[in-house]
Amino acid sequence: MKYSSTLILIPLLAAGCACAQGQTAVTIYGVVDAAVVGERGGSAGSVTKVTSGAATASRIGFRGAEDLGHGLSAFFILETGAKIDTGEIDAAGTIFNRQALVGFKGRLGTLSVGRQATPYHNTLVNVVDPFGTSYAGTSKNLFPDWGTNVRTSNTIAYATPRSHGVDAELAYSAGEQAALSAGRQFGGAVGYAAGPLAVRVAYNSKNSDIAASAGATAVSRSLGRNLLLGANYDFGWIKLHAGYGVDKGFNSAPLGNANNPYGGVRPTPSTDSRDLLAGFSAPAGPGTLMFSVMRKDDRTGLDQDAGSWGVAYWYALSKRTGLYGAYGHIRNRNGAGYTVANNTEAGSGNSAFNVGIRQTF
């Protein structure tokens, strides 16, 4: 990584303070999530399986912080995903594939360097989606929350502290190719949260060019851009959610399942689309009921639109353990290829159910 200039930002966070050594406190945390998932409607037929992470991706993580004095601290996070059904790492050839970062936190905000989530994904999880991108009703079914839209490597991120309800975040991911712009990605978000209301707008720009190198020809593509506006309002007895997205350019809206799940003519990822979500989450007995409807408006000549709906219930057995059930359905039009996903899998058909258990530690 080529970030020597990053060190210039560190004194800004410290706000000119003198630093004192402190003891590093390390916490081990994680999620263990297993489910029975049934998928229907794809060319693979009826698929029923035991899987991992339908509600929340199973993981184990380590986080630590050291107080450096005068309001400045150093911190790190190392987090790896796991498949509970098989005991494997959930991404071959990786160790800390979910998060691997180190940084500083001070009075002027937080600076971190490494592999981390994008502002676009954070907005979907924390504001837009009543499922938090989980279960068969996840916004991943139609919103482009896949690949580097979710998290990026080689990333410098900065988040402001919240002031009068307003905060912002910025992220830059280097492509690390011969041409500076090739493969890079950057994004940001700004929001307001106070009382029952939360509003946030996020932007993501992805360069998918490939720079010329020995044995490789340069490839030039249009920028992939995502704009997302989200809001929720908590009435106490019900929390309403809404989101509107604009996706334009190459690889702006990758399909979750790109393996032609319905057979026939392979679906084409949209390069010009609008995404709409409306939903709610509400306390219901000892748990939470979640519901949403979504629409994908494909504005290319293929007109591959889709609509979906999903419902889920989380039954809390304790603060750390619970059971869940969920169902999602998609109606594809004009050869669209969207599939009902869950938190960790893209799915294989246009309907699916999840029944599972999750424990956090």
Backbone hydrogen bonds in HBPLUS format (Angstrom, degrees):
<---DONOR---> <-ACCEPTOR-->    atom                        ^
c    i                          cat <-CA-CA->   ^        H-A-AA   ^      H-
h    n   atom  resd res      DA  || num        DHA   H-A  angle D-A-AA Bond
n    s   type  num  typ     dist DA aas  dist angle  dist       angle   num
A0006-THR N   A0003-TYR O   2.91 MM   3  5.30 151.7  1.99 110.2 119.3     1
A0007-LEU N   A0004-SER O   3.30 MM   3  5.97 151.0  2.39 113.9 119.1     2
A0008-ILE N   A0005-SER O   3.08 MM   3  5.58 152.7  2.16 111.6 119.2     3
A0009-LEU N   A0006-THR O   2.96 MM   3  5.64 149.1  2.05 118.4 125.9     4
A0010-ILE N   A0007-LEU O   3.30 MM   3  5.41 143.2  2.44 100.0 109.4     5
A0012-LEU N   A0009-LEU O   3.06 MM   3  5.39 129.8  2.32 105.7 119.1     6
A0013-LEU N   A0010-ILE O   3.12 MM   3  5.42 125.0  2.44 105.6 118.0     7
A0014-ALA N   A0010-ILE O   3.21 MM   4  6.54 154.0  2.28 149.2 156.9     8
A0015-ALA N   A0011-PRO O   2.95 MM   4  6.05 124.0  2.27 137.4 151.2     9
A0015-ALA N   A0012-LEU O   3.23 MM   3  5.04 138.5  2.41  90.6 102.2    10
A0017-CYS N   A0014-ALA O   3.14 MM   3  5.46 150.2  2.23 106.6 115.0    11
A0020-ALA N   A0068-LEU O   2.34 MM  48  4.82 157.7  1.39 141.2 145.5    12
A0025-ALA N   A0065-ALA O   2.97 MM  40  5.56 159.8  2.02 156.7 154.6    13
A0065-ALA N   A0025-ALA O   3.11 MM  40  5.56 143.4  2.25 137.9 147.6    14
A0027-THR N   A0063-ARG O   2.71 MM  36  5.30 164.0  1.74 161.7 167.2    15
A0063-ARG N   A0027-THR O   2.95 MM  36  5.30 161.8  1.99 150.7 156.7    16
A0029-TYR N   A0061-GLY O   3.00 MM  32  5.27 162.6  2.03 140.5 145.1    17
A0061-GLY N   A0029-TYR O   2.80 MM  32  5.27 165.7  1.82 153.2 152.7    18
A0361-PHE N   A0030-GLY O   2.99 MM 331  5.30 159.1  2.03 143.3 142.9    19
A0031-VAL N   A0059-ARG O   3.08 MM  28  5.25 152.8  2.16 130.3 136.3    20
A0059-ARG N   A0031-VAL O   2.97 MM  28  5.25 152.2  2.04 135.4 141.8    21
A0032-VAL N   A0359-GLN O   2.81 MM 327  5.27 162.0  1.84 161.5 167.4    22
A0359-GLN N   A0032-VAL O   2.87 MM 327  5.27 156.9  1.92 147.7 155.6    23
A0053-GLY N   A0033-ASP O   3.06 MM  20  4.95 157.8  2.11 114.7 121.8    24
A0034-ALA N   A0357-ILE O   3.11 MM 323  5.72 159.3  2.15 163.3 168.4    25
A0357-ILE N   A0034-ALA O   2.96 MM 323  5.72 157.8  2.01 167.7 173.9    26
A0035-ALA N   A0051-THR O   3.00 MM  16  5.46 162.0  2.03 146.9 148.3    27
A0051-THR N   A0035-ALA O   2.82 MM  16  5.46 166.4  1.84 160.9 165.5    28
A0036-VAL N   A0355-VAL O   2.81 MM 319  5.32 162.9  1.84 155.2 156.1    29
A0355-VAL N   A0036-VAL O   3.00 MM 319  5.32 144.4  2.13 145.9 156.4    30
A0037-VAL N   A0049-LYS O   2.83 MM  12  5.45 164.2  1.86 162.5 167.3    31
A0049-LYS N   A0037-VAL O   2.91 MM  12  5.45 158.5  1.95 153.4 160.5    32
A0038-GLY N   A0353-PHE O   3.03 MM 315  5.24 158.6  2.07 141.7 148.2    33
A0353-PHE N   A0038-GLY O   2.89 MM 315  5.24 148.0  1.99 142.4 152.4    34
A0039-GLU N   A0047-VAL O   2.68 MM   8  5.05 162.1  1.71 154.9 161.4    35
A0047-VAL N   A0039-GLU O   2.88 MM   8  5.05 169.7  1.89 154.0 157.2    36
A0040-ARG N   A0351-SER O   2.92 MM 311  5.31 165.7  1.94 151.5 151.4    37
A0350-ASN N   A0040-ARG O   2.97 MM 310  6.34 109.6  2.48 137.6 155.2    38
A0351-SER N   A0040-ARG O   3.24 MM 311  5.31 141.9  2.39 152.8 147.6    39
A0045-GLY N   A0042-GLY O   3.01 MM   3  5.55 163.8  2.04 116.4 120.9    40
A0043-SER N   A0261-PRO O   2.84 MM 218  5.99 169.0  1.86 153.8 157.6    41
A0135-TYR N   A0054-ALA O   2.96 MM  81  5.43 144.2  2.09 141.6 148.8    42
A0343-ASN N   A0054-ALA O   3.15 MM 289  5.09 168.9  2.16 125.2 125.5    43
A0082-ALA N   A0058-SER O   3.05 MM  24  5.47 159.1  2.09 125.7 127.2    44
A0060-ILE N   A0080-THR O   3.05 MM  20  5.69 152.9  2.13 157.7 166.1    45
A0080-THR N   A0060-ILE O   3.02 MM  20  5.69 167.7  2.04 162.9 159.9    46
A0062-PHE N   A0078-LEU O   2.76 MM  16  5.21 152.7  1.83 149.3 158.8    47
A0078-LEU N   A0062-PHE O   2.88 MM  16  5.21 156.3  1.94 152.0 159.5    48
A0064-GLY N   A0076-PHE O   3.11 MM  12  5.44 157.8  2.17 141.7 146.2    49
A0076-PHE N   A0064-GLY O   2.97 MM  12  5.44 147.1  2.09 148.4 151.3    50
A0066-GLU N   A0074-ALA O   2.78 MM   8  5.23 155.7  1.84 152.8 158.4    51
A0074-ALA N   A0066-GLU O   2.95 MM   8  5.23 155.9  2.00 150.3 154.4    52
A0068-LEU N   A0072-LEU O   2.85 MM   4  5.45 149.1  1.95 143.2 151.4    53
A0072-LEU N   A0069-GLY O   3.15 MM   3  5.61 163.6  2.18 116.6 121.7    54
A0073-SER N   A0105-LYS O   2.89 MM  32  5.30 151.7  1.97 148.7 157.9    55
A0105-LYS N   A0073-SER O   2.84 MM  32  5.30 158.3  1.89 153.9 158.7    56
A0075-PHE N   A0103-GLY O   2.98 MM  28  5.50 158.6  2.02 142.6 145.1    57
A0103-GLY N   A0075-PHE O   2.94 MM  28  5.50 156.7  1.99 154.1 154.1    58
A0077-ILE N   A0101-LEU O   2.97 MM  24  5.43 155.6  2.03 148.6 150.1    59
A0101-LEU N   A0077-ILE O   2.97 MM  24  5.43 160.8  2.01 154.6 160.7    60
A0079-GLU N   A0099-GLN O   2.83 MM  20  4.96 162.4  1.87 152.4 147.7    61
A0098-ARG N   A0079-GLU O   3.19 MM  19  5.50 138.0  2.38 146.6 152.6    62
A0099-GLN N   A0079-GLU O   3.32 MM  20  4.96 164.6  2.35 130.7 131.0    63
A0090-ASP N   A0081-GLY O   3.28 MM   9  5.34 164.9  2.31 107.8 110.1    64
A0083-LYS N   A0088-GLU O   2.74 MM   5  5.24 159.6  1.78 162.1 163.9    65
A0087-GLY N   A0083-LYS O   2.61 MM   4  5.23 145.8  1.72 155.0 165.0    66
A0100-ALA N   A0115-ARG O   3.12 MM  15  5.03 165.9  2.14 135.4 136.3    67
A0115-ARG N   A0100-ALA O   2.80 MM  15  5.03 147.6  1.90 140.6 140.6    68
A0102-VAL N   A0113-VAL O   3.07 MM  11  5.58 150.4  2.16 143.7 150.9    69
A0113-VAL N   A0102-VAL O   2.89 MM  11  5.58 155.9  1.95 151.4 157.7    70
A0104-PHE N   A0111-LEU O   2.86 MM   7  5.36 145.3  1.98 150.4 161.4    71
A0111-LEU N   A0104-PHE O   2.87 MM   7  5.36 163.2  1.90 160.7 166.3    72
A0106-GLY N   A0109-GLY O   2.85 MM   3  5.37 171.4  1.85 159.7 161.8    73
A0109-GLY N   A0106-GLY O   3.14 MM   3  5.37 166.3  2.16 110.0 114.1    74
A0110-THR N   A0159-ALA O   2.85 MM  49  5.17 158.7  1.90 150.9 158.1    75
A0159-ALA N   A0110-THR O   2.93 MM  49  5.17 154.2  2.00 145.0 153.3    76
A0112-SER N   A0157-ALA O   2.93 MM  45  5.30 162.8  1.96 150.6 154.9    77
A0157-ALA N   A0112-SER O   2.90 MM  45  5.30 166.5  1.92 157.1 159.9    78
A0114-GLY N   A0155-THR O   2.85 MM  41  5.16 156.4  1.91 146.3 154.2    79
A0155-THR N   A0114-GLY O   3.08 MM  41  5.16 151.5  2.17 125.9 133.4    80
A0116-GLN N   A0152-THR O   3.06 MM  36  5.79 150.9  2.15 157.3 160.0    81
A0152-THR N   A0116-GLN O   2.96 MM  36  5.79 154.3  2.03 163.2 159.5    82
A0118-THR N   A0150-VAL O   2.94 MM  32  5.73 158.5  1.99 138.9 139.0    83
A0122-ASN N   A0118-THR O   3.01 MM   4  6.28 166.9  2.03 155.7 159.7    84
A0123-THR N   A0119-PRO O   3.04 MM   4  6.16 147.5  2.15 141.8 149.1    85
A0124-LEU N   A0120-TYR O   3.17 MM   4  6.54 155.8  2.23 148.2 154.3    86
A0125-VAL N   A0121-HIS O   2.97 MM   4  6.23 169.9  1.98 161.9 163.6    87
A0126-ASN N   A0122-ASN O   2.96 MM   4  5.92 169.9  1.97 148.1 151.5    88
A0127-VAL N   A0123-THR O   3.00 MM   4  5.42 147.2  2.11 137.2 143.4    89
A0128-VAL N   A0123-THR O   3.15 MM   5  6.47 162.9  2.18 150.4 155.7    90
A0129-ASP N   A0124-LEU O   2.97 MM   5  5.63 173.5  1.97 154.2 156.4    91
A0132-GLY N   A0129-ASP O   2.97 MM   3  5.06 156.6  2.02 106.2 113.9    92
A0134-SER N   A0131-PHE O   3.08 MM   3  5.16 142.7  2.22 100.0 110.8    93
A0138-THR N   A0135-TYR O   3.24 MM   3  5.59 163.5  2.27 116.7 117.5    94
A0141-ASN N   A0138-THR O   3.17 MM   3  5.97 170.6  2.18 119.0 121.8    95
A0142-LEU N   A0139-SER O   3.25 MM   3  6.05 147.5  2.36 121.2 125.1    96
A0143-PHE N   A0139-SER O   2.80 MM   4  5.58 155.3  1.87 174.7 174.1    97
A0145-ASP N   A0143-PHE O   2.86 MM   2  5.74 138.0  2.04 107.4  95.2    98
A0149-ASN N   A0146-TRP O   3.09 MM   3  5.53 153.4  2.16 138.0 138.0    99
A0150-VAL N   A0147-GLY O   3.07 MM   3  5.80 161.5  2.10 117.1 122.6   100
A0174-ALA N   A0154-ASN O   3.16 MM  20  5.80 154.9  2.23 154.7 149.2   101
A0156-ILE N   A0172-TYR O   2.84 MM  16  5.32 159.6  1.88 155.0 158.5   102
A0172-TYR N   A0156-ILE O   2.86 MM  16  5.32 155.8  1.92 151.9 160.1   103
A0158-TYR N   A0170-LEU O   2.85 MM  12  5.25 158.0  1.90 147.4 153.0   104
A0170-LEU N   A0158-TYR O   2.81 MM  12  5.25 154.6  1.87 154.4 162.8   105
A0160-THR N   A0168-ALA O   2.92 MM   8  5.50 163.3  1.95 154.8 160.2   106
A0163-SER N   A0166-VAL O   2.89 MM   3  5.25 162.0  1.92 147.4 148.9   107
A0166-VAL N   A0163-SER O   2.96 MM   3  5.25 167.4  1.98 116.7 118.7   108
A0193-ALA N   A0165-GLY O   2.77 MM  28  4.94 152.2  1.84 136.4 144.9   109
A0167-ASP N   A0191-GLY O   3.13 MM  24  5.66 153.2  2.20 144.7 150.8   110
A0191-GLY N   A0167-ASP O   2.97 MM  24  5.66 164.3  1.99 163.2 165.5   111
A0169-GLU N   A0189-ALA O   2.88 MM  20  5.33 151.8  1.96 151.0 154.8   112
A0189-ALA N   A0169-GLU O   2.91 MM  20  5.33 147.8  2.02 149.0 151.8   113
A0171-ALA N   A0187-GLY O   2.91 MM  16  5.38 151.9  1.99 158.1 153.0   114
A0187-GLY N   A0171-ALA O   2.96 MM  16  5.38 154.2  2.02 149.3 153.0   115
A0173-SER N   A0185-GLN O   2.66 MM  12  5.03 165.8  1.68 170.9 170.9   116
A0185-GLN N   A0173-SER O   2.91 MM  12  5.03 156.6  1.96 143.6 149.5   117
A0182-ALA N   A0179-ALA O   3.14 MM   3  5.45 137.1  2.33 107.8 119.4   118
A0184-ARG N   A0181-SER O   3.29 MM   3  5.61 168.9  2.31 122.7 125.2   119
A0207-ASN N   A0184-ARG O   2.95 MM  23  5.44 162.9  1.98 170.7 176.4   120
A0186-PHE N   A0205-SER O   3.01 MM  19  5.46 155.9  2.07 150.9 158.4   121
A0205-SER N   A0186-PHE O   2.83 MM  19  5.46 157.4  1.88 166.9 174.7   122
A0188-GLY N   A0203-TYR O   3.00 MM  15  5.44 148.5  2.10 140.6 148.3   123
A0203-TYR N   A0188-GLY O   2.82 MM  15  5.44 158.3  1.87 161.0 164.5   124
A0190-VAL N   A0201-VAL O   3.04 MM  11  5.72 152.9  2.11 156.9 164.6   125
A0201-VAL N   A0190-VAL O   3.03 MM  11  5.72 164.8  2.06 158.3 160.9   126
A0192-TYR N   A0199-VAL O   2.79 MM   7  5.28 157.0  1.84 153.3 160.7   127
A0199-VAL N   A0192-TYR O   2.81 MM   7  5.28 160.5  1.85 157.1 163.7   128
A0194-ALA N   A0197-LEU O   3.05 MM   3  5.72 154.2  2.12 159.6 167.7   129
A0197-LEU N   A0194-ALA O   3.23 MM   3  5.72 150.8  2.32 139.4 134.5   130
A0234-ASP N   A0196-PRO O   2.91 MM  38  4.75 155.5  1.97 128.2 136.0   131
A0198-ALA N   A0232-ASN O   3.02 MM  34  5.42 152.6  2.10 162.3 161.3   132
A0232-ASN N   A0198-ALA O   2.91 MM  34  5.42 150.2  2.00 150.6 157.1   133
A0200-ARG N   A0230-GLY O   2.90 MM  30  5.36 162.5  1.93 153.4 153.4   134
A0230-GLY N   A0200-ARG O   2.82 MM  30  5.36 168.2  1.84 166.6 170.0   135
A0202-ALA N   A0228-LEU O   2.78 MM  26  5.11 158.8  1.82 150.0 157.5   136
A0228-LEU N   A0202-ALA O   2.89 MM  26  5.11 164.2  1.92 152.1 153.3   137
A0204-ASN N   A0226-ASN O   2.83 MM  22  4.97 145.3  1.96 148.1 152.7   138
A0226-ASN N   A0204-ASN O   2.85 MM  22  4.97 157.1  1.90 145.8 150.5   139
A0206-LYS N   A0224-GLY O   2.73 MM  18  4.90 158.9  1.77 151.6 157.9   140
A0224-GLY N   A0206-LYS O   2.88 MM  18  4.90 175.7  1.89 152.6 152.7   141
A0210-ILE N   A0219-VAL O   2.88 MM   9  4.89 159.9  1.92 137.9 143.8   142
A0219-VAL N   A0210-ILE O   2.86 MM   9  4.89 157.8  1.91 138.3 145.3   143
A0213-SER N   A0216-ALA O   3.20 MM   3  5.12 167.9  2.22 133.0 136.3   144
A0216-ALA N   A0213-SER O   2.93 MM   3  5.12 170.4  1.94 129.8 129.2   145
A0225-ARG N   A0248-LYS O   2.69 MM  23  5.28 168.5  1.70 165.7 170.0   146
A0248-LYS N   A0225-ARG O   2.94 MM  23  5.28 163.1  1.97 151.7 157.2   147
A0227-LEU N   A0246-VAL O   2.88 MM  19  5.08 156.4  1.94 147.7 154.9   148
A0246-VAL N   A0227-LEU O   2.80 MM  19  5.08 152.6  1.88 148.3 156.1   149
A0229-LEU N   A0244-TYR O   2.90 MM  15  5.30 167.0  1.91 154.8 159.1   150
A0244-TYR N   A0229-LEU O   2.85 MM  15  5.30 153.3  1.92 152.9 161.5   151
A0231-ALA N   A0242-ALA O   3.01 MM  11  5.48 155.6  2.07 154.7 155.1   152
A0242-ALA N   A0231-ALA O   2.95 MM  11  5.48 144.2  2.08 166.5 166.2   153
A0233-TYR N   A0240-LEU O   2.96 MM   7  5.34 146.9  2.07 140.8 150.8   154
A0240-LEU N   A0233-TYR O   2.93 MM   7  5.34 150.4  2.02 155.9 150.2   155
A0235-PHE N   A0238-ILE O   2.83 MM   3  5.38 158.3  1.88 162.1 161.4   156
A0239-LYS N   A0281-SER O   2.79 MM  42  5.25 157.1  1.85 163.5 170.9   157
A0281-SER N   A0239-LYS O   2.95 MM  42  5.25 148.1  2.05 142.8 153.2   158
A0241-HIS N   A0279-GLY O   2.84 MM  38  5.08 167.0  1.86 141.2 138.8   159
A0279-GLY N   A0241-HIS O   3.01 MM  38  5.08 158.1  2.06 142.4 140.2   160
A0243-GLY N   A0277-LEU O   2.99 MM  34  4.99 152.2  2.07 137.8 136.8   161
A0277-LEU N   A0243-GLY O   2.91 MM  34  4.99 153.0  1.98 150.8 148.8   162
A0245-GLY N   A0275-ASP O   2.79 MM  30  4.73 160.6  1.83 137.2 142.3   163
A0275-ASP N   A0245-GLY O   2.87 MM  30  4.73 160.6  1.91 131.0 136.2   164
A0247-ASP N   A0273-SER O   3.02 MM  26  5.27 171.6  2.03 150.4 151.4   165
A0273-SER N   A0247-ASP O   2.90 MM  26  5.27 159.3  1.94 151.1 157.4   166
A0249-GLY N   A0271-THR O   2.85 MM  22  4.78 149.1  1.95 138.2 132.3   167
A0252-SER N   A0249-GLY O   3.26 MM   3  5.55 152.9  2.34 130.9 125.7   168
A0263-GLY N   A0260-ASN O   3.21 MM   3  5.56 167.0  2.23 116.6 120.6   169
A0299-ARG N   A0272-ASP O   2.74 MM  27  5.40 157.8  1.78 156.3 162.7   170
A0274-ARG N   A0297-ASP O   2.92 MM  23  5.03 146.7  2.03 131.4 142.2   171
A0297-ASP N   A0274-ARG O   2.84 MM  23  5.03 174.0  1.84 158.8 160.8   172
A0276-LEU N   A0295-ARG O   2.99 MM  19  5.22 153.1  2.07 150.9 156.8   173
A0295-ARG N   A0276-LEU O   2.94 MM  19  5.22 146.9  2.05 144.4 150.9   174
A0278-ALA N   A0293-VAL O   3.06 MM  15  5.60 156.6  2.11 159.9 165.6   175
A0293-VAL N   A0278-ALA O   2.89 MM  15  5.60 156.7  1.94 161.6 168.4   176
A0280-PHE N   A0291-PHE O   2.86 MM  11  5.52 153.2  1.93 150.8 157.4   177
A0291-PHE N   A0280-PHE O   2.98 MM  11  5.52 153.5  2.05 163.2 164.7   178
A0282-ALA N   A0289-LEU O   2.86 MM   7  5.28 149.6  1.95 149.7 158.9   179
A0289-LEU N   A0282-ALA O   2.85 MM   7  5.28 168.8  1.87 160.7 159.9   180
A0284-ALA N   A0287-GLY O   2.93 MM   3  5.42 172.2  1.94 135.8 136.1   181
A0287-GLY N   A0284-ALA O   3.16 MM   3  5.42 160.6  2.19 124.6 126.4   182
A0288-THR N   A0314-TRP O   2.89 MM  26  5.17 144.3  2.02 138.3 149.9   183
A0314-TRP N   A0288-THR O   2.91 MM  26  5.17 163.1  1.94 150.3 155.5   184
A0290-MET N   A0312-ALA O   2.88 MM  22  5.14 164.9  1.90 154.5 154.0   185
A0312-ALA N   A0290-MET O   2.97 MM  22  5.14 153.5  2.04 142.0 143.2   186
A0292-SER N   A0310-GLY O   3.10 MM  18  5.55 151.3  2.19 149.3 151.3   187
A0310-GLY N   A0292-SER O   2.99 MM  18  5.55 150.3  2.08 157.4 159.7   188
A0294-MET N   A0308-SER O   2.90 MM  14  5.18 161.4  1.94 141.5 143.3   189
A0308-SER N   A0294-MET O   2.97 MM  14  5.18 158.7  2.02 140.6 140.6   190
A0296-LYS N   A0306-ALA O   2.71 MM  10  5.04 170.0  1.72 160.2 159.2   191
A0306-ALA N   A0296-LYS O   3.10 MM  10  5.04 154.1  2.17 136.2 139.2   192
A0303-ASP N   A0300-THR O   3.20 MM   3  5.66 148.1  2.31 111.1 118.8   193
A0305-ASP N   A0303-ASP O   3.04 MM   2  5.75 129.4  2.30 105.8  91.3   194
A0333-ARG N   A0305-ASP O   2.98 MM  28  5.32 142.9  2.12 167.4 155.7   195
A0307-GLY N   A0331-ARG O   3.07 MM  24  5.27 153.4  2.15 136.8 144.8   196
A0331-ARG N   A0307-GLY O   2.73 MM  24  5.27 166.3  1.75 163.0 166.0   197
A0309-TRP N   A0329-HIS O   3.02 MM  20  5.66 151.8  2.10 155.2 163.4   198
A0329-HIS N   A0309-TRP O   2.97 MM  20  5.66 159.9  2.01 166.3 170.7   199
A0311-VAL N   A0327-TYR O   2.92 MM  16  5.52 158.1  1.97 159.8 166.8   200
A0327-TYR N   A0311-VAL O   2.86 MM  16  5.52 155.1  1.92 162.4 168.4   201
A0313-TYR N   A0325-GLY O   2.85 MM  12  5.51 153.1  1.92 160.6 168.2   202
A0325-GLY N   A0313-TYR O   3.09 MM  12  5.51 149.9  2.18 146.8 156.0   203
A0315-TYR N   A0323-LEU O   2.70 MM   8  5.06 173.8  1.70 162.2 163.6   204
A0323-LEU N   A0315-TYR O   2.88 MM   8  5.06 154.7  1.95 146.3 149.4   205
A0317-LEU N   A0321-THR O   2.90 MM   4  5.52 149.8  1.99 136.3 144.8   206
A0318-SER N   A0321-THR O   3.08 MM   3  5.20 143.3  2.22 156.2 148.8   207
A0360-THR N   A0320-ARG O   2.91 MM  40  5.15 150.2  2.00 139.5 149.3   208
A0322-GLY N   A0358-ARG O   3.01 MM  36  5.59 149.9  2.11 155.6 163.9   209
A0358-ARG N   A0322-GLY O   2.98 MM  36  5.59 163.1  2.01 158.8 162.5   210
A0324-TYR N   A0356-GLY O   2.94 MM  32  5.36 154.2  2.01 144.4 144.8   211
A0356-GLY N   A0324-TYR O   2.94 MM  32  5.36 159.9  1.99 143.7 149.8   212
A0326-ALA N   A0354-ASN O   2.88 MM  28  5.04 147.0  1.99 146.3 148.5   213
A0354-ASN N   A0326-ALA O   2.91 MM  28  5.04 153.2  1.99 136.0 139.4   214
A0328-GLY N   A0352-ALA O   2.98 MM  24  5.52 155.5  2.04 156.6 161.6   215
A0352-ALA N   A0328-GLY O   3.03 MM  24  5.52 148.7  2.13 152.0 155.3   216
A0330-ILE N   A0350-ASN O   2.77 MM  20  4.98 156.5  1.82 152.8 153.3   217
A0336-ALA N   A0333-ARG O   3.11 MM   3  5.52 148.8  2.21 111.3 120.3   218
A0340-VAL N   A0349-GLY O   2.95 MM   9  6.22 160.8  1.98 166.8 172.1   219
A0342-ASN N   A0345-GLU O   2.97 MM   3  5.42 149.7  2.06 153.6 154.1   220
